[in-house]
């Protein structure tokens, strides 16, 4: 019912920047929460950032001040601007979409997941 396609991942040196994009299609609107999770080898899957229908945002503590989530206009697109990247940021990043509208960005039921995009930060 909802399809998510991520793009923008790649290889970057420590201190560099990347901007991830997620395009949502199907049964969706800006009333749904969208966000990003990531998972690195040997680590647990963790919440990165989210944005609700009213523009409210939520971030993991380790990403505050470095990552910014935003929603595009004219299309169901969400971006994740990542600055001052560190090797510990290396992971597969997944775009997520809430099952219900008007959900808060943290704690929402993210029932739809993209395939993920790989981010690799070299030292």
ZIBEL-V501457 format. One record per residue. N is the residue number from 0. RES is the residue in three letters. PSI is psi in radians with two decimals (999 if undefined). NEAR is the number of other C-alpha atoms within 12 Angstrom. D_LAST is the distance of its C-alpha to the last C-alpha in Angstrom with 1 decimal. Layout:
BEGIN
((N & RES & PSI & NEAR & D_LAST) (N & RES & PSI & NEAR & D_LAST))
END
This chain:
BEGIN
((0 & UNK & -0.58 & 14 & 40.1) (1 & UNK & 2.26 & 25 & 36.7) (2 & UNK & 2.39 & 23 & 34.2) (3 & UNK & 2.28 & 32 & 30.6) (4 & UNK & 2.05 & 29 & 28.3) (5 & UNK & 2.69 & 33 & 24.6) (6 & UNK & 2.88 & 27 & 22.7) (7 & UNK & -0.12 & 28 & 19.8) (8 & UNK & 2.88 & 30 & 16.9) (9 & UNK & -2.86 & 24 & 14.4) (10 & UNK & 2.28 & 25 & 11.0) (11 & UNK & 2.62 & 25 & 9.1) (12 & UNK & 2.73 & 21 & 6.2) (13 & UNK & 2.39 & 21 & 5.4) (14 & UNK & -0.19 & 19 & 9.0) (15 & UNK & -3.05 & 23 & 10.7) (16 & UNK & 2.65 & 26 & 13.6) (17 & UNK & 2.66 & 32 & 15.4) (18 & UNK & 2.00 & 29 & 19.1) (19 & UNK & 2.54 & 34 & 20.4) (20 & UNK & 2.59 & 35 & 24.2) (21 & UNK & 2.10 & 37 & 26.7) (22 & UNK & 2.16 & 34 & 30.3) (23 & UNK & 2.44 & 34 & 33.0) (24 & UNK & 2.89 & 21 & 36.3) (25 & UNK & -2.45 & 15 & 39.5) (26 & UNK & 1.46 & 19 & 41.0) (27 & UNK & 2.85 & 26 & 38.9) (28 & UNK & 3.06 & 29 & 39.2) (29 & UNK & 0.05 & 31 & 37.5) (30 & UNK & -0.23 & 24 & 39.4) (31 & UNK & 2.60 & 36 & 36.9) (32 & UNK & 2.50 & 43 & 33.7) (33 & UNK & 2.78 & 57 & 30.5) (34 & UNK & -2.86 & 53 & 26.9) (35 & UNK & 2.39 & 50 & 23.6) (36 & UNK & 2.85 & 36 & 22.6) (37 & UNK & 2.73 & 31 & 19.4) (38 & UNK & 2.22 & 25 & 18.9) (39 & UNK & 2.70 & 23 & 16.1) (40 & UNK & 2.30 & 14 & 17.0) (41 & UNK & 0.07 & 9 & 18.7) (42 & UNK & 2.80 & 13 & 19.0) (43 & UNK & 2.66 & 12 & 22.0) (44 & UNK & 2.38 & 16 & 22.4) (45 & UNK & 2.63 & 24 & 22.2) (46 & UNK & 2.37 & 28 & 23.6) (47 & UNK & -1.01 & 36 & 21.4) (48 & UNK & 2.74 & 42 & 24.0) (49 & UNK & 2.78 & 42 & 27.6) (50 & UNK & 2.33 & 40 & 30.3) (51 & UNK & 3.08 & 33 & 34.0) (52 & UNK & -0.49 & 28 & 37.0) (53 & UNK & 0.08 & 20 & 37.8) (54 & UNK & 0.00 & 23 & 34.3) (55 & UNK & 2.49 & 25 & 33.4) (56 & UNK & 2.79 & 29 & 29.8) (57 & UNK & 2.50 & 29 & 28.0) (58 & UNK & 2.60 & 27 & 24.4) (59 & UNK & 2.57 & 23 & 22.7) (60 & UNK & -0.65 & 13 & 22.2) (61 & UNK & -0.24 & 17 & 18.4) (62 & UNK & -0.23 & 28 & 18.4) (63 & UNK & 2.32 & 18 & 21.1) (64 & UNK & -0.25 & 17 & 20.5) (65 & UNK & -0.66 & 25 & 17.4) (66 & UNK & 2.54 & 30 & 19.0) (67 & UNK & 2.21 & 31 & 22.4) (68 & UNK & 2.48 & 37 & 24.7) (69 & UNK & 2.83 & 33 & 27.7) (70 & UNK & 2.35 & 33 & 30.5) (71 & UNK & 2.88 & 20 & 31.7) (72 & UNK & 2.58 & 12 & 35.4) (73 & UNK & -0.12 & 10 & 37.7) (74 & UNK & 2.69 & 17 & 35.8) (75 & UNK & 1.38 & 29 & 34.4) (76 & UNK & 2.41 & 33 & 30.8) (77 & UNK & 2.47 & 43 & 28.0) (78 & UNK & 2.66 & 36 & 24.7) (79 & UNK & 1.84 & 38 & 21.5) (80 & UNK & 2.14 & 28 & 19.8) (81 & UNK & 2.04 & 34 & 16.2) (82 & UNK & 2.80 & 24 & 14.9) (83 & UNK & 0.92 & 23 & 12.1) (84 & UNK & 2.54 & 29 & 10.0) (85 & UNK & 2.72 & 26 & 7.7) (86 & UNK & -0.55 & 19 & 6.1) (87 & UNK & -0.23 & 24 & 9.8) (88 & UNK & -0.14 & 39 & 11.2) (89 & UNK & 2.14 & 29 & 10.7) (90 & UNK & 2.98 & 31 & 14.4) (91 & UNK & 2.20 & 33 & 17.6) (92 & UNK & 2.23 & 39 & 19.2) (93 & UNK & 2.29 & 41 & 23.0) (94 & UNK & 2.43 & 45 & 25.5) (95 & UNK & 2.73 & 42 & 28.6) (96 & UNK & 2.35 & 49 & 32.1) (97 & UNK & 2.66 & 37 & 34.8) (98 & UNK & -0.61 & 25 & 37.9) (99 & UNK & 2.62 & 25 & 40.2) (100 & UNK & 2.85 & 23 & 40.5) (101 & UNK & 0.52 & 25 & 40.2) (102 & UNK & 2.57 & 28 & 37.7) (103 & UNK & 2.61 & 28 & 35.4) (104 & UNK & -0.47 & 36 & 31.7) (105 & UNK & 2.21 & 28 & 31.0) (106 & UNK & 0.04 & 24 & 33.1) (107 & UNK & 2.73 & 28 & 34.4) (108 & UNK & 1.71 & 22 & 35.3) (109 & UNK & 1.58 & 30 & 32.7) (110 & UNK & -0.23 & 23 & 34.6) (111 & UNK & 2.29 & 31 & 33.0) (112 & UNK & 2.48 & 29 & 29.5) (113 & UNK & 3.09 & 29 & 27.8) (114 & UNK & -0.37 & 20 & 26.2) (115 & UNK & 2.72 & 28 & 22.6) (116 & UNK & 2.40 & 31 & 19.8) (117 & UNK & 2.29 & 27 & 16.4) (118 & UNK & 2.15 & 34 & 13.3) (119 & UNK & 2.16 & 28 & 9.9) (120 & UNK & 2.06 & 27 & 6.7) (121 & UNK & 2.68 & 18 & 3.8) (122 & UNK & 999 & 15 & 0.0))
END
